[in-house]
Every structure is written in structure tokens, then in C-alpha cells.
């Protein structure tokens, strides 16, 4: 039992510690940098596929949430608890559902003593957790990972490439934000995590 605990501690110690107050490009994998660089292409393909799939009315009802250029200045969210839900647009290779909207769950934003912003989806079967890095006056960059199922703890970026997630975090209204994750590894072309108070 002690050997297992020692092995677990050595694995945790070997995991890179990420500081979201730094430059996200130093912490991101090359694949995740490319995903973010191709964000506009993901928006275009995902929205087009959802419209062709008969979901134009659903998209209109979402308003600014699915407008690619809806980002407002001051994207930093206040720490605290938020309602959040996931919208999945498009499908990998055109196979699967072009539009899926999930119900509301809970998310949390934390500010560490070192000044880093952490975002975590705390309920639901797919729970993202990661750092929000400064990028521009209209967006932050998210580097994180997803935990699946109820029995898993918080996932960590760069521990398992299949779980890594990257995206941009934007403010789209008063106390309303979105995390846009282009080219996720499962189920869609574009995932949007909406947060509101």
C-alpha cells in the first residue's frame, strides 16, 4: 500500500504545474495551439452543419452565445458559482448529431492566492477543469481537461491527451460568459460551455 501511495505522489509531482498568470503558449501543447488558431474554421463548419441539420431556429434562440464575434471587453469572470450548460455543434466527419443542448449544471470560478483564475464544471458526467490565461482585452485562453463519469476527480491538463481541452473564454453579456472549445476530441466540431449568474 505504501508503494502505491509513493508511486501516486511521484506521478503528481511529475505533472507540470501551470500558472495561468503566464503566457498560455508556454503551457499549451502544439495540438492545442493549432486548435485555437483554427477557431474561426471550427465556428464556420459547426454552425453550417447545425443549420443544414435543421437547427437554425435553435441557433437563433441562443443569440450571442453562438455569434462568433460577440465577445465583449473585460472577459475576466468574478470568482464564485455559476449556472452552466454545454452546447455541442457539428460532428466529427459529419457523422453524428449536428446540434446537442444539455441542461443546466454548476460551474465555479476560483482566484488563487497567486492571482490565477481556475474554471471548473462541478456537476454532470463531463466536467471540465483548467486555467484561464490572459490573452487579449476580449478573451482569455482555457487550458484544461475533462473528467468523465461520477467517480472521477478533477482532470489535469497534459496528463492524458484524450482528455485535454483548449479554448477561448469570452464575456458575451452582463454576468454571461462562454468557453468555446474548437475541434474537441469527441462528439463535435465545437463545444460551447455557457456560464451565467
N, C-alpha and C positions, 0 to 999 in steps of 0.2 A: 504494500500500500504506500509506503514511504517513497519507493522508487517511482511509482506512478505520479505521486504529488510532485516529486522533484522534476520529473520529465515535463509535467504540465507547466510548472513555474519556469523552466528553461525555455519552453516554447513561447510563453507570454513575454519573457524578457527579450526573445529574439524578434518579436513583432515590432516593426518600426513605430515609433511614437510620432504622431503627426501633430503639428502645431498649425491651427487654422489661421493664425495671425501672419503666417509666412506666405510665400508665393506658391500657389497651388500647383504650378507646373513642376516644382521640385519634388512633390509628393505623388503626383499622378503617374500612372503607367502610360506608356506610349499609346496603347489602345484607347485608353480613356481620354487622352488629349485629342486623339483623332475623332472620337465620338462627339466631343464638344465642338470641334472645328466643323463638323458636318451637321450641326444642329439645324440649319436652315433647310437642308435636304430632307432631314427627318420630318420637320414640320410639313413641308410640301407634300411628301409622299403619304404621310399618315392622314392628313386632312383630306387629301384627294381620295384615298381609299375608303375612308369613312363616309364621304359624300356619295361615292359610287355604290356603297353598300346600303344606301337608303337612310342615312343618319344625318342628313342636312338639317332637319328640324331640331334634332338633339344638340347639334353643334351650335345652332343659333341660340338655343336656350341657355347654353353655357356662357355666352357673351365673351367678356375679356379673357376668361380662362383659356380659351382656345384661339385667341388672336395673337399671332406670333410677335407683333410689335406693341404689345400692351404694357410693357414694363414701364414703371414709374420711378422717379428718383427716390433715394433713400430706401434701398432694399432690405436693410437690416431689420429683422423682426425683434420685437421686445421679448425678453425671456418670459416663459410661462407656458400654460397649457392652451392648446388649440384643438378645434374640431378639424378633422382631415379626412379626405377621401381620394381614391385613385380613379383616374380615367385612363383607359388604355386605347390607343388609336393605331389603326393599321395592324398588319400581321406579318410575321417573317415569311418572306417568299410568297405572300399573297394567300397563304393557307391559314385558315382560322377566322375568328371573328374580327371585323374591322372596327368595332366600337364596343367597349365594355365600360360601364359606370358602376362602381361599387358604392355601397352605403358609407355612412359616416363612422369614423373611428376617432381615436385620440392620438394627438402628437404633442411633443414637448420640445421647447427650445431652451437650452441652458447656456449661461455665460460662465465660463470657468474663471477661477481666480487669475489666470494668465491672460484673460481677455479673448479667449477663443469662443466662438459660437458653435454649439452642437445641436443637431436636429435629430430627433428620434420619433418614429411612429411606435407607440407603446401598446397598441391593441391591434387585433386582426391576425390573419395567418401569414401575411407577408409584411415584415416590419423592417423598414429602412432605419439605419443609424449612421451618422457620419458628421463630418466637419463642414462648416460653411466658411469659405475663404473669401477675402475681399478680392474684387476683380475690376469693377468699374462703378460709376455712380448710379447705374441702373441694374446691376446684377452681382450676385455672389456666385461662387462655384462650389458645388457639393461634391465631396468625395466620401463615399461610404460603402456599405454593404447591406445585404438583405438577409434576414433570418426567416426561415420557413417553419411553419407549424408552431404549436403552443409550447413545446418543451424546450425549444432552443433559447439561449440567452442572446444578448446583443451581438450581432455580427461585426467583424472588424475588417476594415479596408486592407487589401493586399494579402489577406490570409488565404483566400480561395478565389481565383479568377472568375469562377462561375457565379459568385455572389457579389462581386464588385459592382458598384453603380457610380455613375458620374452624371452630373447635370448642372443646370443653372437655376438659381433661386432668385425670384423676382417679386416685387410688390406690384399688385395689379388693382389695388383699391384700398380704402381705409380698412385697416386690420384684415386685409385679404392678400394672400401670397400664393405662389405656385412654385413647385420644384418640377422642372421639366427635364426628363431623362431621355436623351435620344439613343436609339439603337440598343435597347436593353437586350440581354442575352436570352430572355424568354418572352414568348407570347405576343409581342407587339413591336411596332416601329418607334413609338413614342409613348412614354408614361408620364402622366401629369399627376402630381400629388398636390391637391388644393388644401390650403390651410386658411382658417378664418376663426375669428373670435365672436 
